[in-house]
Amino acid sequence: MAIFVARRLLWLVLTMLGVSMLTFGLIFLRGDPALLLVPTKPGQQPDPVIVERVRKERGLDKPVPVQYATYLGRLAQGDMGYSYYLRRPVREVLFEKFPNTALLAVLIVIASLLIGLPLGIIAALRRNSLIDRAIVVYNTVAVAVPSFFLALLLIFFIAYKWQLLPFGGMGDPRHLIMPVLSVALPSAAAYAIFLRTSMLNQVRTDYARTASAKGLRPRVVATRHMLRNALIPLVTLISIDFAYLLTGIVLVEQVFGYPGIGSQVLIAVRNKDIPVVMGSVFFGALLIGVGNLLADLIAARLDPRITLG
Amino acid sequence: MASEATDPFSARPASTENRATAAGSPDLPAPAMAAPLASALGEREARSSRAWWVESLVRFAHQKVAMAAAGVLVVLVLVALFAPAIAPHDPAEQFRRDGLNDFGLPVGPSAKFWLGTDGLGRDMLSRLVFGARISLGIGLVASLLSVLIGVLVGGSAAMAGGAVDSVLMRFVDLVMSLPSLLVILLFVAIVGPSVWITITVIVLLGWTYPSRVFRAEILSVRERDFVGAARAVGAGPGRIFFNHILPQVLPLLIVYVSLGVPGAIFAEATLGFLGLGVPPPAPAWGGMIQTGTSYSRASPAQVLLPGAAIVATVICFNLVGNALRDSLDPTVEEH
C-alpha cells in the first residue's frame, strides 16, 4: 500500500513537472514573455518601462534554463506567479475562489450519483423494458448536449418561463440547483449506462449463479451481490471524469455568473491576464491528479483483487 | 469505446462500455472488458478483404437508427458544401430595414427570413447553413488529424515496445490528465483566436485517446500469423507496419474519426460561446449561441436553433460511430 501511494505520488510530481514545462513553454509562443505578463489594453503597446521592470522582477532577463529553474522553484513553494492586472499573487486569487468551485464539484458528483445509480440499477434489472430503453435514449441525447447549452435551456425554461428558481448569483442554496444540474444531468446518464453494462457483465459470473442457485430472489442477487462488484469500475470512471467535470464547471460558472475559479479564469482570459490563466492550468492539473489518486485508492479499498504495487 | 476520440472537451461517450479500460489508470488492472477487435476477428479472413467489408456494410445497413443518422449527416455535409447555393441570403449581411423591428430587436420567421433574424438583423437560416461549414469542417479536420497522430504514436509504441512504448504511453497519460479547457484557454489567451488555433489546440489534446486504442489494436494484429509470415520472409518493421498492419486497422480509423467529431465540435462551440472561437462576422454555431443569449428573452430561437444544430450533429456522429464499430466486429455482444 505504502509503495503504491509512493509510486502514485512520484507520478503526480512527474506530471506536475510536465505541466510546468508546458505552461512555461507556452509563454514563449509569442516571443517575449515579459510583454505577455504585462496587461495591455487591446491595440495598445505595453509601456516599455514597466516591461523592463517586470523583466527584472521576474528574472526574465536571465538565460531560459535559469528562468525555468526559478519558475519551478517558485511553483514548488506554492507561488503560482503574480497577476499584474489584479495586482495580487495568482495563488491568492485562485485560493479565494476555490471553496466555491469545490462546493459545486462535490454537489455535482453527489447529484450525478443520486440520479445515475438508481437509473442504472433499474435499467439492468429490467433489461429491454420501456424504462431501460428510455434510459438509453436519454443517454444518447444527454451526451450530445454541451453543458453551457443545457445551462441556457435550464435558465430559459426553469428560471424565466416557469419562474421556479431564481437566476444566477450565490447565497441562497436554490442558486446552486441549476448549475449543478447542468453538469450532473449528462454525467448521471453516463454513469447510468456504465453501471447498467457493468451490472450485466456480472450476470454470468460464478458467484452470481451460485447466489441464484441457492434460491435468492433476482433482486437480492442484483443489489446485494452484483451491485458491489459493478460499482468498482464506476469509481474509476468517476475518477476519469474529473477532467470533464472541471470543463463543465468552468462553463457553468460562466453562464450562471457563479463566483468560482472558472469565471475568474475567463475574466483573466478576456483581460489577457496570462499569469492567472497559467496558474489555473497548473492548479487544475493538480486537482485532477489528486482526484485520480484518491479514486484509485478508493477502488483498491473496495476491491481486494486490485493489487497495489 | 468512447466518443472522446478527439476529446479535449466534455463530449461524453455515448457508449461508455470500454472507457475504463481505455483510459484507466496504468497501475490498475483493467476491468474485464471486450478484447480488441482484431483478436475478435481471430483467424477469420483478413480485415481488408472485400467480403469482410461487404459483410460489415450489410450489418451497418441493418441498423435503422444508425442509417437514419448517416442520412442526416450526408444531408448536413451537402448543406455545408453547397452553403452559398442553399442559403437565401449573405450570412454577414445586416438587414437594418426589415431585419430588425421598430425596437431594434430581431424579427420572427417570415417569407423573407424563414427562421427570423439575429440581433444584428442577419438571416438566421443563412447563418445556420454557413455555420455548418465551420462546425463540420473544424470537427472533421481536427478529428482526422487527431486520429492520424494517434495511429502514428500508438503504432510506434506498439511496434517499438519496451522503453519507447512506456515513455510514449506515459506521455499520453500526462496529456490526458491535463485540464483541457484551461490549457485551450491559455493557448487562445496567448496566441489569440482563429480557425487554425482552434483546430491546433483540439488536435494537441485530442490525439491521446485514439493513440491508446490503436496501440492496443496494433499490438494484437502484430501477433497474427500473416505478420509472422511477413517477418519470416525478411520484411522490415516499416514494411510490416505500412503494408501488413495498417490495412488491418484502417476500418477502425473511420470509427474513431466519426467518434472524435463530437468532441471537436463541442470544443469549437465552447470556444465560440466564450467569444474565443472563429472571429466574427463568420457564422459558427457556438458563436451564434453567444450572440443569441442577449436576445434570448425576446426570441429564444436565437439560442435554441444553433444549439439544436449542435446537438443533432453530435447525436448523429455518435450513433454512426458506435454502429460502425459494432458492425466491424461481428462478435460484439448485444445486451
Chai-1 contact restraints between the chains, C-beta under 6 A:
chainA,res_idxA,chainB,res_idxB,connection_type,confidence,min_distance_angstrom,max_distance_angstrom,comment,restraint_id
A,T15,B,L174,contact,1.0,0.0,6.0,A-B,restraint_1
A,T15,B,S177,contact,1.0,0.0,6.0,A-B,restraint_2
A,G18,B,L174,contact,1.0,0.0,6.0,A-B,restraint_3
A,L26,B,L186,contact,1.0,0.0,6.0,A-B,restraint_4
A,L26,B,I190,contact,1.0,0.0,6.0,A-B,restraint_5
A,L29,B,I190,contact,1.0,0.0,6.0,A-B,restraint_6
A,L29,B,V191,contact,1.0,0.0,6.0,A-B,restraint_7
A,R30,B,I190,contact,1.0,0.0,6.0,A-B,restraint_8
A,T140,B,A14,contact,1.0,0.0,6.0,A-B,restraint_9
A,V143,B,R12,contact,1.0,0.0,6.0,A-B,restraint_10
A,V143,B,A14,contact,1.0,0.0,6.0,A-B,restraint_11
A,A144,B,V311,contact,1.0,0.0,6.0,A-B,restraint_12
A,A144,B,V314,contact,1.0,0.0,6.0,A-B,restraint_13
A,A144,B,I315,contact,1.0,0.0,6.0,A-B,restraint_14
A,V145,B,V311,contact,1.0,0.0,6.0,A-B,restraint_15
A,P146,B,F266,contact,1.0,0.0,6.0,A-B,restraint_16
A,P146,B,A269,contact,1.0,0.0,6.0,A-B,restraint_17
A,F148,B,F273,contact,1.0,0.0,6.0,A-B,restraint_18
A,F149,B,G307,contact,1.0,0.0,6.0,A-B,restraint_19
A,L152,B,V303,contact,1.0,0.0,6.0,A-B,restraint_20
A,F156,B,P300,contact,1.0,0.0,6.0,A-B,restraint_21
A,P186,B,R12,contact,1.0,0.0,6.0,A-B,restraint_22
A,A190,B,R12,contact,1.0,0.0,6.0,A-B,restraint_23
A,A190,B,T16,contact,1.0,0.0,6.0,A-B,restraint_24
A,I193,B,T16,contact,1.0,0.0,6.0,A-B,restraint_25
A,F194,B,T16,contact,1.0,0.0,6.0,A-B,restraint_26
A,T197,B,E17,contact,1.0,0.0,6.0,A-B,restraint_27
A,L200,B,H335,contact,1.0,0.0,6.0,A-B,restraint_28
A,P233,B,A20,contact,1.0,0.0,6.0,A-B,restraint_29
A,P233,B,P31,contact,1.0,0.0,6.0,A-B,restraint_30
A,T236,B,A20,contact,1.0,0.0,6.0,A-B,restraint_31
A,T236,B,G24,contact,1.0,0.0,6.0,A-B,restraint_32
A,L237,B,A20,contact,1.0,0.0,6.0,A-B,restraint_33
A,I240,B,A23,contact,1.0,0.0,6.0,A-B,restraint_34
A,Y244,B,S10,contact,1.0,0.0,6.0,A-B,restraint_35
A,L246,B,P179,contact,1.0,0.0,6.0,A-B,restraint_36
A,T247,B,F9,contact,1.0,0.0,6.0,A-B,restraint_37
A,T247,B,S10,contact,1.0,0.0,6.0,A-B,restraint_38
A,T247,B,L181,contact,1.0,0.0,6.0,A-B,restraint_39
A,G248,B,S10,contact,1.0,0.0,6.0,A-B,restraint_40
A,V250,B,L181,contact,1.0,0.0,6.0,A-B,restraint_41
A,V269,B,L185,contact,1.0,0.0,6.0,A-B,restraint_42
A,V269,B,A189,contact,1.0,0.0,6.0,A-B,restraint_43
A,I274,B,A189,contact,1.0,0.0,6.0,A-B,restraint_44
A,V277,B,L185,contact,1.0,0.0,6.0,A-B,restraint_45
A,V277,B,L186,contact,1.0,0.0,6.0,A-B,restraint_46
A,V277,B,A189,contact,1.0,0.0,6.0,A-B,restraint_47
A,S280,B,L182,contact,1.0,0.0,6.0,A-B,restraint_48
A,V281,B,L182,contact,1.0,0.0,6.0,A-B,restraint_49
A,V281,B,V183,contact,1.0,0.0,6.0,A-B,restraint_50
A,V281,B,L186,contact,1.0,0.0,6.0,A-B,restraint_51
A,G284,B,P179,contact,1.0,0.0,6.0,A-B,restraint_52
A,G284,B,L182,contact,1.0,0.0,6.0,A-B,restraint_53
A,A285,B,L178,contact,1.0,0.0,6.0,A-B,restraint_54
A,A285,B,P179,contact,1.0,0.0,6.0,A-B,restraint_55
A,I288,B,S177,contact,1.0,0.0,6.0,A-B,restraint_56
A,D296,B,S25,contact,1.0,0.0,6.0,A-B,restraint_57
A,I306,B,L28,contact,1.0,0.0,6.0,A-B,restraint_58
